[in-house]
Amino acid sequence: MTNLDSRPELELLGPGGSHAAVQVLEARPVALGGPRAMNVYRTLPQRKRSLVGAWCFLDHFGPDDVADTGGMLVPRHPHTGLATVSWLFTGSVNHLDSGGNAASIVPGSLNLMIAGRGITHQEISDPGTSVLHGVQLWYALPEETRHGENAFVRYTPEPVALPGATARVFLGELLGSVSPVETRTPDLLGAELVLDPGASVRLDVRADLEHAVLAESDDVVVDSTTVEHRSLAYVPPGSESLTIAAGAAGGRVVLLGGVPLDEQIVMWWNFVGRDHDEIVEFRRRYQAELGFEPADPRDAGAPALFGPFPPDQPPALPAPPLPTVRLRARE
């Protein structure tokens, strides 16, 4: 999924840091397109917190009536230095990328696209989908792997039953379930938990990881802190357990975790880099390779950064204008 904000976040993102108690991050609505657009609810990044481990972007969408909004129509757009994680609860989305991968994203199956040094992709609701519901996540690649080749992985985790809940671990390790997916980013965790009505579960977690819990379907309580529907609870490193409690209707949550990212990264639009000049170059290359702006003689003979794409697809998205100031840290 692309970041379609008309004024993308301007941030130099650093280590996530920690707090003494659970921090609740509220979502903000973002429209994916025109007047009948599908809305998503974004909890990462925001002014209060930019990262949870290497996780740097979280959009929550649906249940969305495709007949009213047209569903997801995200044309070809670029990514660098990150990986996208698609996880659906309802519906189906067709994925196509410049690495030659075409896949149908369906509920209960992880779709991981590693951008590496560059990739483009599109995501469009399957024509048979009437209701679309899920999350789209990004995590930043560390310096040692961000210049690598792109890749695409699908994985369907087996459900894990525990008293009062069912879990599906799509990245990392939890409850004895280990995802085999190679992330190129150390110590990531991603899981879906569905809690029974009134259930409370206590999870043993790694104390060196920071965690976040998305209240996906209803309000939940995380370590005695109430987290409203669509909000994200941040839990700093240091705890060896995490308690999540549902209300009378039960609840579904998405649990994320990771070792605090000990790197400074710049994220703007759909690019993750290390400084302002690198982001400028990513944008220039994308605009030139897709014909939005004139080619530069310096690119002659250089391999394409963003790759080929099949014909007869919706027009690609041009990059928005860069800000008139250098991308830097917020105060």
Backbone torsions as a table, in degrees:
resi	resn	phi	psi	omega
1	MET	NA	146.8	179.8
2	THR	-97.0	159.6	170.3
3	ASN	-89.5	106.0	-174.7
4	LEU	-96.0	13.4	175.5
5	ASP	-56.2	137.9	177.0
6	SER	-70.3	-24.3	174.5
7	ARG	-127.3	87.8	-175.4
8	PRO	-58.0	154.9	179.2
9	GLU	-57.5	135.5	176.2
10	LEU	-108.0	105.3	-177.0
11	GLU	-149.2	145.5	163.5
12	LEU	-102.8	108.5	-171.9
13	LEU	-91.0	132.7	-179.5
14	GLY	-120.6	-164.0	-179.5
15	PRO	-56.7	143.7	-174.5
16	GLY	-63.9	-27.8	-179.3
17	GLY	76.9	-173.5	179.6
18	SER	-150.3	160.5	179.3
19	HIS	-134.2	163.4	-175.5
20	ALA	-76.8	-21.4	-175.7
21	ALA	-137.7	173.1	178.1
22	VAL	-62.4	132.0	178.3
23	GLN	-107.7	126.5	-179.0
24	VAL	-98.8	124.3	-179.5
25	LEU	-110.2	119.7	-179.5
26	GLU	-82.3	150.4	179.9
27	ALA	-85.0	153.2	172.1
28	ARG	-121.8	139.4	-178.8
29	PRO	-76.6	140.6	176.6
30	VAL	-133.9	128.8	-179.7
31	ALA	-87.7	132.1	178.7
32	LEU	-92.1	65.0	175.0
33	GLY	129.7	-138.7	-170.7
34	GLY	-83.5	-159.0	-172.2
35	PRO	-65.2	-27.2	177.8
36	ARG	-100.3	25.3	-169.9
37	ALA	-68.2	152.5	169.1
38	MET	-72.0	132.8	177.6
39	ASN	-93.0	142.8	168.9
40	VAL	-118.8	162.0	-177.9
41	TYR	-122.0	113.7	-169.6
42	ARG	-102.0	126.2	175.8
43	THR	-112.4	-18.0	173.3
44	LEU	-134.9	136.7	-5.8
45	PRO	-83.4	162.8	172.8
46	GLN	-154.3	173.8	-174.0
47	ARG	-62.5	-34.9	-178.0
48	LYS	-72.3	-31.0	-176.5
49	ARG	-159.7	134.2	-178.6
50	SER	-104.5	-27.0	-174.4
51	LEU	-140.0	148.9	165.2
52	VAL	-128.0	105.1	-166.2
53	GLY	60.1	-129.5	175.0
54	ALA	-91.8	-4.9	179.3
55	TRP	-66.0	126.0	-173.0
56	CYS	-127.1	-1.0	-175.4
57	PHE	-157.1	131.6	177.3
58	LEU	-142.6	114.5	172.2
59	ASP	-113.0	132.6	177.9
60	HIS	-116.5	129.7	-176.9
61	PHE	-136.5	148.1	175.5
62	GLY	87.5	-179.3	1.0
63	PRO	-63.3	126.4	-175.4
64	ASP	-111.5	124.9	178.0
65	ASP	-79.3	105.9	-175.2
66	VAL	-62.2	-29.5	178.2
67	ALA	-63.7	-29.0	-179.8
68	ASP	-87.2	-37.5	-171.0
69	THR	-108.4	-16.2	-173.6
70	GLY	87.0	-3.9	177.0
71	GLY	72.3	-149.3	-176.4
72	MET	-95.4	120.4	174.2
73	LEU	-134.6	86.6	-177.5
74	VAL	-112.2	99.1	-176.9
75	PRO	-66.3	176.0	-178.8
76	ARG	-51.5	131.9	179.9
77	HIS	-153.2	163.5	-173.0
78	PRO	-97.1	163.8	167.1
79	HIS	-145.2	147.6	171.8
80	THR	-140.2	145.9	168.9
81	GLY	67.0	18.2	-177.8
82	LEU	-146.1	175.4	171.8
83	ALA	-130.0	143.2	177.5
84	THR	-103.9	140.6	177.6
85	VAL	-122.5	118.9	176.7
86	SER	-107.1	130.1	-179.5
87	TRP	-141.6	115.1	-175.8
88	LEU	-105.0	151.8	171.8
89	PHE	-106.6	-34.2	180.0
90	THR	-145.9	143.9	175.5
91	GLY	93.5	-171.4	-178.8
92	SER	-149.5	142.9	-179.5
93	VAL	-129.8	136.0	178.1
94	ASN	-92.6	124.4	-178.6
95	HIS	-106.5	137.9	176.1
96	LEU	-143.5	131.9	-178.3
97	ASP	-136.3	167.6	-176.3
98	SER	-77.3	-2.4	172.3
99	GLY	-85.8	2.4	178.7
100	GLY	89.3	16.7	-177.0
101	ASN	-103.4	128.9	173.6
102	ALA	-125.9	130.6	-176.7
103	ALA	-152.0	153.5	172.1
104	SER	-99.5	117.9	179.4
105	ILE	-83.9	121.9	-175.0
106	VAL	-129.9	160.6	-179.0
107	PRO	-58.5	139.9	175.4
108	GLY	84.3	-0.6	179.3
109	SER	-120.9	130.2	175.4
110	LEU	-74.1	135.7	167.8
111	ASN	-121.6	112.3	-176.8
112	LEU	-113.5	122.2	175.2
113	MET	-115.9	117.3	177.8
114	ILE	-95.1	116.5	-176.6
115	ALA	-72.5	-35.2	-173.4
116	GLY	59.2	-136.1	-177.4
117	ARG	-76.4	-13.3	176.7
118	GLY	170.0	140.9	176.3
119	ILE	-160.3	159.0	168.1
120	THR	-126.7	151.2	177.5
121	HIS	-155.5	165.9	174.1
122	GLN	-132.7	154.6	178.3
123	GLU	-136.5	120.6	-174.8
124	ILE	-135.0	132.1	179.2
125	SER	-55.1	139.4	173.7
126	ASP	-65.0	139.1	-177.8
127	PRO	-56.6	-25.2	-179.9
128	GLY	-84.2	-0.9	-177.7
129	THR	-84.6	127.3	176.9
130	SER	-103.4	-30.6	177.9
131	VAL	-130.9	131.1	-178.9
132	LEU	-118.1	133.5	-172.8
133	HIS	-157.4	125.0	179.5
134	GLY	175.2	-164.4	176.8
135	VAL	-133.2	149.7	172.5
136	GLN	-123.9	127.3	-175.0
137	LEU	-126.4	149.7	169.6
138	TRP	-125.5	148.4	165.5
139	TYR	-130.7	148.9	-178.8
140	ALA	-81.1	137.8	174.8
141	LEU	-83.1	140.0	178.7
142	PRO	-72.5	167.8	-175.3
143	GLU	-54.0	-39.8	-173.2
144	GLU	-72.0	-14.9	-178.7
145	THR	-123.1	-6.2	-171.4
146	ARG	-71.8	-15.8	179.1
147	HIS	-97.2	10.5	-176.6
148	GLY	-80.7	-177.0	178.9
149	GLU	-72.0	155.0	175.1
150	ASN	-77.5	164.7	-177.0
151	ALA	-158.8	161.1	177.5
152	PHE	-139.9	132.9	-176.5
153	VAL	-134.9	138.7	170.9
154	ARG	-116.8	141.9	179.6
155	TYR	-152.2	132.6	177.8
156	THR	-113.0	103.9	-177.6
157	PRO	-74.8	147.1	174.1
158	GLU	-75.9	140.6	177.6
159	PRO	-67.5	146.0	177.1
160	VAL	-115.4	121.1	179.8
161	ALA	-91.1	134.4	172.9
162	LEU	-139.7	162.4	-177.7
163	PRO	-56.2	116.1	175.9
164	GLY	88.8	0.6	-175.7
165	ALA	-161.7	163.1	171.2
166	THR	-127.7	135.8	-177.1
167	ALA	-122.5	148.3	170.7
168	ARG	-129.8	115.4	-175.8
169	VAL	-97.6	107.6	-177.0
170	PHE	-95.3	-20.9	173.7
171	LEU	-140.0	141.6	176.4
172	GLY	78.9	-149.7	-172.7
173	GLU	-139.5	134.5	177.6
174	LEU	-162.1	140.7	174.4
175	LEU	57.2	29.6	-179.9
176	GLY	81.2	-2.0	177.4
177	SER	-95.8	128.6	-176.6
178	VAL	-120.7	121.1	175.8
179	SER	-77.0	134.7	178.9
180	PRO	-84.1	1.2	-172.4
181	VAL	-72.7	127.8	176.7
182	GLU	-83.3	120.2	-174.5
183	THR	-97.5	-16.0	-172.0
184	ARG	61.6	16.7	178.1
185	THR	-139.8	122.1	-171.9
186	PRO	-66.3	143.2	162.6
187	ASP	59.2	49.9	173.8
188	LEU	-96.3	150.9	174.0
189	LEU	-132.9	135.2	172.5
190	GLY	-146.1	127.6	-177.4
191	ALA	-153.7	151.4	170.7
192	GLU	-107.6	133.9	175.0
193	LEU	-125.9	131.0	175.4
194	VAL	-111.5	115.9	-175.7
195	LEU	-97.7	140.6	175.1
196	ASP	-68.8	159.2	176.4
197	PRO	-53.9	127.6	178.3
198	GLY	72.5	5.7	-176.0
199	ALA	-77.8	152.1	173.1
200	SER	-132.3	127.8	-179.2
201	VAL	-120.7	141.7	176.6
202	ARG	-112.6	121.3	-176.3
203	LEU	-108.2	132.3	170.7
204	ASP	-79.3	123.4	-177.0
205	VAL	-128.8	163.7	178.9
206	ARG	-75.9	129.1	-177.0
207	ALA	-69.6	-19.6	-179.0
208	ASP	-86.4	-2.3	178.6
209	LEU	-99.5	146.3	164.4
210	GLU	-93.1	150.7	-174.1
211	HIS	-129.2	159.5	174.0
212	ALA	-142.2	141.6	-179.0
213	VAL	-124.4	117.4	175.9
214	LEU	-89.0	122.6	174.6
215	ALA	-77.9	88.1	-167.4
216	GLU	-73.2	-45.1	-171.4
217	SER	-111.7	-18.8	-176.1
218	ASP	-166.8	175.6	174.9
219	ASP	-64.7	145.2	173.2
220	VAL	-137.0	170.5	175.8
221	VAL	-117.9	124.5	-179.6
222	VAL	-115.5	114.6	-178.7
223	ASP	47.0	50.2	176.0
224	SER	74.4	4.3	178.2
225	THR	-107.1	126.3	179.1
226	THR	-73.6	131.1	179.9
227	VAL	-121.4	115.6	-176.2
228	GLU	-73.4	157.6	178.7
229	HIS	-47.9	131.2	179.6
230	ARG	77.6	-6.1	176.9
231	SER	-83.9	164.6	-176.9
232	LEU	-121.0	127.7	176.6
233	ALA	-96.9	123.4	176.5
234	TYR	-98.9	130.4	179.6
235	VAL	-120.9	118.3	-175.9
236	PRO	-71.4	165.9	175.6
237	PRO	-60.7	159.2	175.4
238	GLY	120.8	-21.0	-179.4
239	SER	-95.2	141.4	177.1
240	GLU	-97.5	-1.6	177.5
241	SER	-146.4	160.5	-178.7
242	LEU	-141.4	127.7	-179.6
243	THR	-111.3	128.7	179.7
244	ILE	-126.0	127.4	-178.3
245	ALA	-124.6	137.9	178.9
246	ALA	-101.6	162.0	176.4
247	GLY	-86.2	-162.9	-175.0
248	ALA	-64.9	-24.0	-179.4
249	ALA	-91.6	-1.0	-173.5
250	GLY	78.6	-168.5	-179.6
251	GLY	-179.2	154.1	174.3
252	ARG	-115.2	138.6	177.1
253	VAL	-130.8	156.1	170.2
254	VAL	-112.9	122.7	-177.7
255	LEU	-105.0	126.2	177.6
256	LEU	-119.7	152.4	176.8
257	GLY	-157.1	160.5	177.3
258	GLY	180.0	154.0	172.3
259	VAL	-67.5	134.4	179.4
260	PRO	-49.3	130.9	-176.7
261	LEU	-75.4	114.7	-175.9
262	ASP	-92.0	50.5	178.1
263	GLU	-143.3	149.1	172.2
264	GLN	-89.0	127.2	178.5
265	ILE	-132.4	146.0	174.7
266	VAL	-103.9	126.1	176.7
267	MET	-120.1	122.7	177.4
268	TRP	-143.4	133.2	-174.2
269	TRP	51.4	-118.3	-178.0
270	ASN	-108.1	16.8	-177.6
271	PHE	-109.9	140.6	167.3
272	VAL	-119.5	124.8	178.9
273	GLY	-136.7	-159.0	-177.8
274	ARG	-119.0	-16.5	176.2
275	ASP	-156.8	173.8	-177.5
276	HIS	-58.7	-46.2	-175.2
277	ASP	-63.8	-34.3	178.6
278	GLU	-66.9	-40.5	177.3
279	ILE	-63.5	-42.3	177.4
280	VAL	-58.0	-41.8	-179.6
281	GLU	-68.6	-40.6	176.6
282	PHE	-58.7	-45.5	-179.1
283	ARG	-63.8	-44.6	-179.1
284	ARG	-60.2	-44.8	-179.5
285	ARG	-63.2	-43.8	180.0
286	TYR	-62.4	-47.8	-178.4
287	GLN	-62.0	-38.9	-179.3
288	ALA	-72.7	-44.5	-177.0
289	GLU	-65.1	-31.1	-179.4
290	LEU	-96.5	3.1	174.2
291	GLY	81.9	14.0	177.7
292	PHE	-77.5	-26.0	178.7
293	GLU	-138.7	159.0	-177.6
294	PRO	-60.4	146.6	176.0
295	ALA	-67.7	155.3	180.0
296	ASP	-107.5	136.6	179.7
297	PRO	-55.6	-26.9	-177.7
298	ARG	-66.9	-17.5	-179.0
299	ASP	-87.7	-5.2	-177.5
300	ALA	-58.7	125.7	178.9
301	GLY	82.9	-9.3	-179.7
302	ALA	-80.5	141.6	177.1
303	PRO	-64.7	146.8	-179.8
304	ALA	-61.8	136.3	179.2
305	LEU	-78.5	-34.1	-171.7
306	PHE	-109.6	0.9	166.9
307	GLY	78.1	170.7	179.2
308	PRO	-80.2	170.5	179.4
309	PHE	-149.0	144.6	-180.0
310	PRO	-61.6	148.7	178.0
311	PRO	-74.2	176.2	175.0
312	ASP	59.1	36.4	174.6
313	GLN	-112.3	163.2	177.6
314	PRO	-55.5	148.9	179.5
315	PRO	-55.9	142.7	179.5
316	ALA	-70.0	160.1	177.2
317	LEU	-84.8	128.9	170.9
318	PRO	-74.8	153.8	176.3
319	ALA	-72.2	143.9	174.8
320	PRO	-69.1	163.7	177.3
321	PRO	-63.0	146.3	174.6
322	LEU	-71.9	153.5	176.0
323	PRO	-67.2	162.8	-179.3
324	THR	-84.4	-2.0	176.7
325	VAL	-119.2	161.0	178.9
326	ARG	-69.9	141.7	175.9
327	LEU	-68.3	125.1	-176.6
328	ARG	-151.5	179.8	-178.2
329	ALA	-69.4	144.5	168.9
330	ARG	-76.0	151.8	176.0
331	GLU	-71.9	NA	NA
